[in-house]
Amino acid sequence: MKRNRNKHQQDDFSIAFLDVICCGFGAIVLLLMIAKTVQPVVIEEAKVDLDGQVRQLERQLAEIRGETSTLNRDLNAKREQLDIERKRIAKLRGEFNTLQAQYARKTEGESEEGKRRGELTVALQTMTAEMRRLLGENYQRKNNVIGGIPVDSEYILFIVDTSGSMFNYGWDRMMEEMVNTLNLYPSVKGIQIMNDMGDYMFSNYRRKWIPDTPGRRRAILERLRSWNPFSNSSPVEGIEKAVHSFYDPNKKISIYVLGDEFTGKSIRNVMLAVDRVNNRYGKAKRNIRIHAIGFPIQFSRPPHLQTTGLRFAALMRELTYRNGGTFVGLNDFR
């Protein structure tokens, strides 16, 4: 009996084990069936959604790039506009400072104005210490008349100061005086234009006279409006070069110097250099007249910065007198 009981127990265990195995296998089969029917749909849907998101992001990226390009163009345009406005503000500030200076000059007391006028009068009508050393303390002019410009010359030569002070502050007035001077000579045999360094306005007429025609005069004035070669703010080089290059005992020539300052070292040396050429036939035979027009640009500066303007006036006053010309000092350079 005991043996049969053990055998029965073993059969029950085998059947239970088989039940467990079958259930496990059935569960695995069920999982595989579920996985086969559901997983492909989920993956495909996920892939479709991912492609759509990628395309959407690409569209957004293209839109962002387009907007970025537009913003960059707008930014560059704004920067250019800002630069223009800054330049305009700087220009307006300069004009405002100029107007302030003009107002300050106009509202100065009569004593200050009288002082400046006195300095200008001294510069134009009296000799400097260097002149007194050259000519002597008891020197007196034989003719003290200043007014009137002789217009008997057949050839006229202009020496124009092209320095920054003249070009930036006195150029418009210089153009007016140039026109006025040309009108004094309705017709001449030749014209020439040089700057204070001796540079020619028209290089093809170097050391030659420009024929005087209405068209040539218009061309000279048109070129002069923007003509700005280098200058050392001294008319000496131009005067000496003009006298050496164009002196001719058979021609009546007038030189007109238009400037505002003299930065050279010696007034005496300038006059001696001109005398050596223009006085070779004696004082009565000086065929080159030297005239000058002074622009009081330097007198708008503080007194300690007016020295070069005073020296220009002194030089031109004496140089024009010694060479049969006239010095005209303007009261205003605007």
HUTANOR-V18489 format. One record per backbone hydrogen bond with DSSP energy under -1.0 kcal/mol. CO is the residue of the C=O (numbers start at 0). NH is the residue of the N-H. Records with the same first field share a line. If there is no record, write none. Layout:
BEGIN
CO = NH, NH
END
This chain:
BEGIN
0 = 4
1 = 5
2 = 6
3 = 7
4 = 8
5 = 9
6 = 10
7 = 11
8 = 12
9 = 13
10 = 14
11 = 15
12 = 16
13 = 17
14 = 18
15 = 19
16 = 20
17 = 21
18 = 22
19 = 23
20 = 24
21 = 25
22 = 26
23 = 27
24 = 28
25 = 29
26 = 30
27 = 31
28 = 32
29 = 33
30 = 34
31 = 35
32 = 36
33 = 37
34 = 38
37 = 41
38 = 42
39 = 43
40 = 44
41 = 45
42 = 46
43 = 47
44 = 48
45 = 49
46 = 50
47 = 51
48 = 52
49 = 53
50 = 54
51 = 55
52 = 56
53 = 57
54 = 58
55 = 59
56 = 60
57 = 61
58 = 62
59 = 63
60 = 64
61 = 65
62 = 66
63 = 67
64 = 68
65 = 69
66 = 70
67 = 71
68 = 72
69 = 73
70 = 74
71 = 75
72 = 76
73 = 77
74 = 78
75 = 79
76 = 80
77 = 81
78 = 82
79 = 83
80 = 84
81 = 85
82 = 86
83 = 87
84 = 88
85 = 89
86 = 90
87 = 91
88 = 92
89 = 93
90 = 94
91 = 95
92 = 96
93 = 97
94 = 98
95 = 99
96 = 100
97 = 101
98 = 102
99 = 103
100 = 104
101 = 105
102 = 106
108 = 112
109 = 113
110 = 114
111 = 115
112 = 116
113 = 117
114 = 118
115 = 119
116 = 120
117 = 121
118 = 122
119 = 123
120 = 124
121 = 125
127 = 131
128 = 132
129 = 133
130 = 134
131 = 135
135 = 138
153 = 188
154 = 253
155 = 191
156 = 255
157 = 193
158 = 257
159 = 195
162 = 166
163 = 167
164 = 168
165 = 169
169 = 173
170 = 174
171 = 175
172 = 176
173 = 177
174 = 178
175 = 179
176 = 180
177 = 181
178 = 182
181 = 184
189 = 155
190 = 209
191 = 157
192 = 200
193 = 159
194 = 197
195 = 237
198 = 194
201 = 204
202 = 205
204 = 207
209 = 190
212 = 216
213 = 217
214 = 218
215 = 219
216 = 220
217 = 221
218 = 222
219 = 223
220 = 224
234 = 238
235 = 239
236 = 240
237 = 241
238 = 242
239 = 243
240 = 244
241 = 245
242 = 246
247 = 250
251 = 153, 154
252 = 288
253 = 156
254 = 290
255 = 158
256 = 292
257 = 160
258 = 294
266 = 270
267 = 271
268 = 272
269 = 273
270 = 274
271 = 275
273 = 277
274 = 278
276 = 279
278 = 281
281 = 284
282 = 285
284 = 286
286 = 252
288 = 254
290 = 256
291 = 327
292 = 258
293 = 329
294 = 296
296 = 299
297 = 300
301 = 304
302 = 305
305 = 309
306 = 310
307 = 261, 311
308 = 312
309 = 313
310 = 314
311 = 315
312 = 316
313 = 317
314 = 318
315 = 319
316 = 320
317 = 321
319 = 324
320 = 323
322 = 289
325 = 291
327 = 293
END
